[in-house]
Amino acid sequence: MHVFVVDDEPPSLELVSKPLEYHGALVTTCRTLQAPRLMSHVMPNVVVMEVPTADDRADALVRRIRAAAAQHRKP
């Protein structure tokens, strides 16, 4: 299982990633601004992301993740 964790706070990245790694998940962490670039190279099974309600970047990032997933599913 590959989990992609996106957050702008390093302590939060560690708080989420450590238990997942302990239980055998491959975890890729990054900050919000790095996520679109990484998503063009990494296709995880699960994305964990804090979504601030007043941040339009989160909506744009979700759209990019969905588009990347759709590209990977095409034969």
C-alpha positions as semicolon CSV with decimal commas, in nm:
position;residue;x (nm);y (nm);z (nm)
1;M;0,000;0,000;0,000
2;H;0,142;0,337;-0,101
3;V;0,014;0,638;0,096
4;F;0,078;0,996;-0,012
5;V;0,063;1,240;0,284
6;V;0,036;1,613;0,210
7;D;0,068;1,878;0,481
8;D;0,259;2,201;0,534
9;E;0,358;2,121;0,892
10;P;0,650;1,876;0,936
11;P;0,523;1,754;1,277
12;S;0,189;1,665;1,116
13;L;0,364;1,479;0,835
14;E;0,553;1,273;1,089
15;L;0,247;1,217;1,309
16;V;0,058;1,066;1,017
17;S;0,341;0,885;0,840
18;K;0,509;0,702;1,130
19;P;0,213;0,476;1,226
20;L;0,146;0,400;0,860
21;E;0,509;0,301;0,804
22;Y;0,505;0,093;1,123
23;H;0,216;-0,107;0,979
24;G;0,397;-0,166;0,651
25;A;0,278;0,113;0,423
26;L;0,512;0,285;0,182
27;V;0,466;0,655;0,264
28;T;0,559;0,957;0,054
29;T;0,530;1,292;0,233
30;C;0,541;1,643;0,095
31;R;0,423;1,997;0,142
32;T;0,121;2,128;-0,045
33;L;0,319;2,322;-0,305
34;Q;0,530;2,014;-0,390
35;A;0,233;1,782;-0,431
36;P;0,137;1,858;-0,794
37;R;0,492;1,794;-0,916
38;L;0,523;1,469;-0,721
39;M;0,181;1,349;-0,832
40;S;0,304;1,348;-1,190
41;H;0,558;1,079;-1,087
42;V;0,390;0,896;-0,799
43;M;0,052;0,722;-0,807
44;P;-0,040;0,619;-0,452
45;N;-0,327;0,399;-0,340
46;V;-0,436;0,656;-0,081
47;V;-0,390;1,032;-0,037
48;V;-0,409;1,186;0,312
49;M;-0,431;1,564;0,302
50;E;-0,541;1,843;0,531
51;V;-0,796;2,052;0,346
52;P;-0,822;2,403;0,489
53;T;-1,167;2,543;0,421
54;A;-1,047;2,884;0,303
55;D;-0,768;2,761;0,075
56;D;-0,837;2,735;-0,298
57;R;-0,508;2,546;-0,342
58;A;-0,668;2,240;-0,181
59;D;-0,945;2,230;-0,444
60;A;-0,692;2,267;-0,723
61;L;-0,474;1,994;-0,574
62;V;-0,768;1,753;-0,548
63;R;-0,851;1,818;-0,915
64;R;-0,488;1,747;-1,013
65;I;-0,482;1,426;-0,810
66;R;-0,802;1,307;-0,977
67;A;-0,667;1,395;-1,322
68;A;-0,341;1,210;-1,253
69;A;-0,533;0,905;-1,131
70;A;-0,749;0,909;-1,444
71;Q;-0,435;0,919;-1,663
72;H;-0,286;0,618;-1,481
73;R;-0,608;0,415;-1,527
74;K;-0,613;0,458;-1,906
75;P;-0,497;0,147;-2,097
